Amino acid sequence: MTYNATSAPTFKNQIANSTSIWNSSVTKVQLRAVTGTRDFKYYEGNDSRGSYASTNGHGSGYIFLDYRQNQQYNSTRVTAHETGHVLGLPDHYSGPCSELMSGGGPGTSCTNPYPNAPAEKSRVNQLWANGLAAFNAQQAAKAARGELVVDVRGPGLRAVRPGPRHARAQLREASSSATSSARWAECRASRSSWSASRSRSAAGRWARALRRRSRPWSIGAPGPAPPDRR
């Protein structure tokens, strides 16, 4: 899987370190830096909501790294944590410092940038057991059958970690402008499986997702997109 870090030069070393950590921790997927077309991209800047990942959890999307937050917390841990979302891991803020996906939960004194074993490492290997190509083929097959899929690359909604103040606006946008099941899926994606369920209303699932996600790190909808995130 490829990534482009040219839009986050301040965090060049942290990105290199975090991707190296993941490459040494898992076997079913490896991260490789490129300067052109990529699977996902890193950006940097200022955002009152902090750092976040906008991703389908299987290699697509982008990561935004906030300057202030990376001064408060260990920057490599923040970067590795957000990269974990691109690899498919959800937040687990109540976890100990030994869990990378506990994010800012353990506080600023926590500097661990490594995913724990076996839980986080094994989970990524399970998610990527069949590779990115197999996942994309599965998504294409679902779309052909008219089933709900996740697609952050197309136009429309892309965020899967929205903040509470954006929920209603994004739900209205999805209901009025969605022209494919992929856009609906992003509003309806569940935290545990990154896929949609038809058994509950979209509004109900959205509200539950917001309650789970409105905490430090990975919070908030991305808002205006970085100019070249496609």
Buried (B, 14 or more C-beta within 10 A) or exposed (E): BBBBBBBBEEBBEBBBBBBEBBEEBBEEBEBEBEEEEBBBBBBBEEBEBBBBBBBBBBBBBBBBBBBEBBEBBBBBBBBBBBBBBBBBBBBBBEBEBBBBBBBBBBEEEBEBBBBBEEBBBEBBBEBBEEBBEEBBEEBEEBBEEEBBBBBBEEEBBBBBBBBBEBBEEBBEBBEEEBEBBBBBBBBBBBBEEBBBEEEEEBBEBBEEBBEBBBBBBBBBBBEEBBEEBE
